[in-house]
Amino acid sequence: MKSHRQELWFHASKRRQLFNVTGRVEGAVAESGVKEGLVLVNAMHITASVFINDDEGGLHRDFEKWLERLAPEKPYGQYEHNGSEDNADAHLKRTIMGREVVVAITAGRLDLGPWEQIFYYELDGMRDKRVLVKIIGE
């Protein structure tokens, strides 16, 4: 069995930012040489998310509005976690959106549905963060 590990690095220019990482994950799969297997894509930071959904701008804006209603950023004092930091909302949003995805690799390609794309969602940005891509298979 083959194993391949790669890190994808991000620097969000604002507090919350969505990145479509499907192409970068496809590149890692190609580099790995794995034809049949699995790829794990997971955020390596507790205030970021990796998930699969449609790459549609209206939906992305809906995520932002929905998450902000569930865990509003401000006022910062509403959260016990906020003291030296102001990112409690990002921790909660990450819990809702998820940490990782696992995708099948078939014939050397990601086995995604017709509209499925892989996203990295930075929820407490403006600093360097990373995503782990771990590929196993034959």
PyMOL commands that set and color helices and strands:
alter all, ss='L'
color gray80, all
select helices_A, chain A and resi 22-32+57-70+76-78+88-97
alter helices_A, ss='H'
color red, helices_A
select strands_A, chain A and resi 2-11+17-20+37-43+48-53+100-106+109-110+117-122+128-137
alter strands_A, ss='S'
color yellow, strands_A
deselect
rebuild
show_as cartoon
